[in-house]
Amino acid sequence: MQNARQVLIHISGPDKAGVTAGLCQVISQTAAQLVDIGQTVLHGHLALSAIVEIPPGSDTLHQVLEHVSKLGLRMELGDVQSIEKPSKHVAGSLSLTLMGELSDSKALAECTKFLATENLNLREIKALSCEALNGIEIIADLEGAKSIEADRFQSLRADLYALASKLGVDIAAQRENVFRRNKRMICMDVDSTFVPGECINILGELHGCGEEIAKVTKAAMEGKMNFEQALRERVSKLKGLSLKTAQERMSQEAPLEQTQQMVKAFRTLGLKVGVVSGGFDFFVDELKSKYNLDFAFANKLTVKNGVFTGELEGEIITAERKAEVLSHMAQAYDCPLQQTVAVGDGANDIPMLKLAGLGIAFHAKRSVQEQADTRLNCSNLESILYLLGYKQSEIRDLI
């Protein structure tokens, strides 16, 4: 439009029906052109911004002001020439999800201060929770960069996790791209992840050897002992335990309510949901059936005359096997690994967590947290939906 000028119009005040419609109608009737527009409503307060190209002699601004004044709103103007034009390149973008007690704003203040020191510009901040403030999403851009280089990204994430630990909250750092928001499969560990307890420890207590087994379990989960060796040693101590007794006891173990809600939400979204466990199939298969999981893999205890022999049969679910299960199930469901999520807490989960598009160390051992993409120490499994950008109000619709 020859000799036209661009003006930034900002309208704010109590949200009312017809604000945006009236603005667009004025633009249309005065032969102006809408260049860009954005709008948010926070607790009933409207913030509407538009860049409008106005032809010479047009009374567009006067008519917009008249429309806004009738609605009891405020209008401000800005000079578009002073606004930095977007880079020709796609900016390297980072998505941060803050979870925990955030209402005192300390965590948000420290996090945004850190981003500023790293020359990351805030593009968007939004609350994910709808009651007590326990979830915030931040999108930040490294201007002029097509992407954040791998070394820089790892360094940023390490610093943010150290900050999260200091503040007593969870801060998850992810690359902001289409794959973050479009996951298609989630694969979870079972013991201390999908269910709160450790199956083999519970069976040990039932059989009178709980302390011995728990000691070996701890060493294996911390990566201080070969998992298969530790498993065979613990299983040998279960010799003579009745399968029926074990089934009756394990039937009392169930996922927490938040975990059940997360599974329901993922199922509603159409994701494939499954578990892979270093525990035992008689328990894991029951979980698969009860919670309508798509797949379940676990170790098989040898049973003769209704009691455990203290031996295993078939392929052992080692750390490497867990990663294989993730890969094979992704292929079976025609799902790129970038669109998979893996969740675990022990050293035998590390290969699976590193292979997945998003690997989450859930209340995990330190060695696991250091190698996973994301760590959750203050949040429950339902918070995974926050990591994918879903708001609490949307999550409620899913469950």
NORWOWO-V542153 format. One line per field, one symbol per residue. ss: DSSP state (@ for helix, = for strand, . for the rest). Layout:
ss->???
//
This chain:
ss->....==========....@@@@@@@@@@@...==========..==========.....@@@@@@@@@@@...======@@@.........========......@@@@@@@@@@@@...=======.......========.......@@@@@@@@@@@@@@@@@@..======.........====..=...=...@@@@@@@@...@@@@@@@@@@@@.....@@@@@@@@@@.....=@@@@@@@@......@@@@@@@@@@@@...=========@@@@@@@@@@....==========..=======.....@@@@@@@@@@@@@@....@@@=====..@@@@@@@@@..=====...@@@@....===....@@@@@@@....@@@@@@@.
//
